[in-house]
Amino acid sequence: MTLTSGKLILAKDYPADDDARAYVAAVEAADGQSLEPAVVAAYDNFIVGCKSDGIWDAIKASCILAGARTLSGALVPLVGTAPTNNGPFVSADYNRKTGLVGDGSTKYLNANRLSTEDTESNAHFSCYVNSVPSTAKTYMGYLINTVSPSQRAEVQTSATNSFMLLKGSTSLAIASPSSSGLIGATRSDALQFTGISGPNTQTISDTGVPPTVSVDWHIFKRNYSPSPQFSDARIAFYSIGEALDLALLDTRVSTLISDLGAAIP
């Protein structure tokens, strides 16, 4: 039994939120065992909080790459289609508290979300980074240069800045977080987009490019040959979808990762 908002409820009825309950059940099935109650509560609070903030429906493809007992559990989609594990990542790459780490050369996730599914006036992407890459690389994204103008959405990093593009042609540079934080961008019209990198947020004027060529979003690299730019960052969360409030998402994801860290022995 669990005490929630002063009311005692049966474990089989917790979480009370349907999406949270379905997600927890799927993670536990992949793990082959139950999660700690505090981990369940962290997931539940995150999902309910995103709904309360009005940002849940904008998330179309996402994984919480932390909390689950196994890598298989971590790759259960929070929303959308399950990612494809390429490389592949193995159990040793996964840490329940801090997330999944890339190798900078072969390992990545195909998010199975197409570049054409979100428009140049309604899109977002984000990832929660727990350790930055050892060299300047791409956290997530794609690049299509077989058409003009090129079509792209990605976030790269240098020693000092995060460089992001979101369905346009102008790169936004924001100071990178020194250790961990949410990095991403959102676009709610075709004339500008807003980026976030840790505690820093900035908006830039940029005319959107309508997506006409379909490719998949990749995580831990850019979907582009011959320069995919694999990353060895450690990522604990990613999301792709429609425009949303990045500050609200940042608060929810940061709290989630903190709560999972406290919940896991």
C-alpha positions in Angstrom: 0.0 0.0 0.0 1.1 3.6 -0.7 0.1 6.9 0.9 -0.6 9.5 -1.8 -2.1 13.0 -1.0 -3.1 11.7 2.4 -5.1 8.8 0.9 -4.1 5.1 1.3 -4.3 3.2 -2.0 -3.5 -0.3 -3.0 -0.1 -1.0 -4.7 -1.9 -2.4 -7.7 -3.7 1.0 -8.2 -0.4 3.0 -7.9 0.5 5.1 -9.8 -3.0 6.4 -10.1 -2.1 8.1 -13.5 -2.8 5.7 -16.4 0.3 6.7 -18.4 2.6 6.4 -15.3 1.1 3.0 -14.4 1.6 1.7 -17.9 5.1 3.0 -18.1 6.1 1.5 -14.8 4.6 -1.9 -15.7 6.5 -1.9 -19.0 9.8 -1.1 -17.3 9.3 -3.7 -14.7 8.4 -6.3 -17.3 11.6 -5.5 -19.2 13.6 -5.5 -16.0 12.1 -8.8 -14.9 11.6 -7.4 -11.4 9.8 -4.7 -9.5 11.2 -1.1 -9.0 11.7 0.5 -5.7 8.7 2.5 -4.5 10.7 5.7 -4.6 11.7 5.1 -8.2 8.1 4.5 -9.1 7.2 7.8 -7.3 9.8 9.7 -9.2 8.4 8.5 -12.5 4.9 9.2 -11.4 5.7 12.7 -10.2 7.4 13.5 -13.5 4.6 12.4 -15.7 1.9 14.0 -13.6 4.0 17.1 -13.3 4.4 17.3 -17.1 0.7 17.0 -17.5 0.0 19.7 -15.0 2.5 22.0 -16.8 0.7 21.4 -20.1 3.8 19.9 -21.8 3.1 16.2 -21.8 1.2 16.0 -25.0 4.0 17.8 -26.9 6.4 14.9 -26.1 6.2 12.4 -29.0 9.3 10.3 -28.6 11.2 10.0 -25.3 13.1 7.7 -23.0 14.1 8.1 -19.4 17.6 6.5 -19.6 17.8 6.2 -15.8 16.0 4.6 -12.9 15.3 1.2 -14.5 17.2 -1.8 -13.0 18.5 -2.9 -16.5 19.4 -1.4 -19.8 16.4 -3.1 -21.3 14.2 -1.3 -18.9 15.9 2.0 -19.6 15.1 1.6 -23.3 11.4 1.2 -22.7 9.9 4.3 -24.3 8.2 6.8 -22.0 6.3 8.0 -25.1 6.4 6.8 -28.7 8.2 4.0 -30.3 11.1 2.2 -28.6 14.5 3.3 -29.8 16.7 0.9 -31.7 20.0 0.0 -29.9 22.9 0.3 -32.4 26.4 -0.7 -31.7 25.1 -2.0 -29.4 25.0 -0.4 -26.0 25.6 -3.1 -23.3 24.8 -3.3 -19.6 28.1 -1.9 -18.6 27.3 1.4 -20.4 24.2 2.0 -18.2 24.1 3.5 -14.7 20.8 3.7 -13.0 21.5 7.1 -11.4 23.3 8.9 -14.2 22.2 7.3 -17.4 23.6 5.8 -20.6 27.1 6.6 -21.9 28.2 6.6 -25.5 31.6 5.3 -26.8 32.2 8.1 -29.3 32.6 5.8 -32.2 29.9 3.1 -32.8 27.1 3.3 -30.3 23.9 5.2 -30.8 20.1 5.1 -30.4 17.8 5.4 -33.4 14.8 7.3 -31.8 12.5 6.1 -34.6 11.0 9.6 -34.9 11.1 11.0 -38.4 12.4 14.5 -39.2 9.1 15.2 -41.1 6.8 14.4 -38.2 7.4 17.9 -36.6 7.1 21.1 -38.6 9.3 24.2 -38.9 6.8 26.0 -36.7 6.1 23.4 -34.1 9.0 21.3 -32.8 11.3 20.6 -29.9 14.1 18.3 -28.9 16.0 17.9 -25.6 18.5 15.7 -23.8 19.6 15.7 -20.2 23.4 15.4 -20.1 25.1 14.1 -17.0 28.6 14.2 -18.4 29.8 16.2 -21.4 31.7 14.6 -24.4 35.4 14.4 -24.2 35.7 16.1 -27.6 33.3 18.4 -29.6 30.6 16.1 -30.8 26.8 15.9 -31.4 24.4 14.9 -28.7 21.5 14.2 -31.0 20.1 15.2 -34.4 20.1 14.8 -38.1 21.4 16.6 -41.2 20.0 16.3 -44.8 22.1 18.1 -47.3 20.8 16.5 -50.5 18.3 19.4 -50.8 18.8 23.1 -50.7 18.5 24.6 -48.2 19.7 21.8 -46.1 17.3 20.3 -43.5 18.7 19.8 -40.0 18.0 19.7 -36.3 20.9 18.9 -33.9 22.9 20.0 -30.9 26.7 19.9 -30.9 29.1 20.9 -28.2 32.5 22.5 -27.9 34.6 23.1 -24.8 32.6 26.2 -24.0 29.3 26.2 -26.0 26.3 24.2 -27.2 25.5 24.9 -30.8 21.9 24.0 -31.8 19.8 24.2 -34.9 16.1 23.4 -35.2 14.6 23.1 -38.6 16.3 26.3 -39.8 19.6 27.5 -41.1 21.0 29.6 -38.2 23.0 28.1 -35.4 22.4 29.3 -31.8 25.4 29.2 -29.5 24.8 29.0 -25.7 27.3 28.5 -23.0 27.4 24.8 -22.1 26.7 23.5 -18.6 29.9 22.7 -16.7 28.6 19.4 -15.5 25.0 18.4 -16.1 21.7 19.9 -17.3 19.0 19.9 -20.0 20.1 20.9 -23.5 17.7 21.5 -26.3 15.6 23.8 -28.5 12.0 24.6 -29.2 10.2 26.4 -32.1 6.6 27.6 -31.9 6.7 29.7 -35.1 8.7 29.8 -38.3 10.6 32.9 -37.5 12.6 32.1 -34.4 13.5 29.4 -31.9 14.7 29.2 -28.3 17.5 27.1 -27.0 18.4 25.9 -23.5 21.8 24.7 -22.2 21.8 24.1 -18.5 20.9 27.4 -16.7 21.2 29.4 -19.9 18.3 30.2 -22.3 18.4 32.3 -25.5 16.2 33.0 -28.5 17.4 33.7 -32.0 15.7 34.9 -35.2 15.8 32.2 -37.8 13.4 31.4 -40.7 12.3 27.8 -40.5 12.9 25.3 -43.4 9.9 23.0 -44.1 10.9 19.4 -43.7 10.4 17.4 -46.9 12.9 14.5 -46.6 12.3 11.9 -43.9 15.2 10.6 -41.8 15.3 9.3 -38.3 16.5 11.2 -35.2 19.6 9.7 -33.7 20.8 10.0 -30.1 24.5 10.0 -29.2 25.3 11.0 -32.8 24.1 13.0 -35.8 22.2 11.1 -38.5 24.4 12.1 -41.3 27.0 10.4 -43.4 30.0 10.9 -43.8 30.2 12.9 -40.6 28.0 11.4 -37.9 30.0 12.8 -34.9 29.4 10.1 -32.4 29.4 11.3 -28.7 30.7 9.7 -25.5 28.4 11.9 -23.4 26.3 10.3 -20.7 22.6 11.1 -21.3 19.8 10.4 -18.8 16.8 11.6 -20.8 15.8 12.6 -24.3 12.6 13.9 -25.9 11.5 14.9 -29.4 8.2 16.3 -30.5 6.2 19.5 -30.7 6.9 22.9 -29.2 6.9 23.2 -25.5 8.1 25.4 -22.6 11.8 24.4 -22.1 12.0 26.0 -18.7 9.1 23.8 -17.4 10.6 20.7 -19.0 14.0 21.6 -17.5 12.5 21.8 -14.0 10.7 18.5 -14.4 13.6 16.6 -15.8 16.1 18.0 -13.4 13.8 17.0 -10.5 13.3 13.6 -11.9 17.0 12.8 -12.2 17.6 14.2 -8.7 14.8 12.1 -7.3 16.1 9.0 -9.0 19.6 9.6 -7.7 18.1 9.8 -4.1 15.9 6.8 -4.6 18.5 4.3 -5.8 20.8 2.8 -3.3 
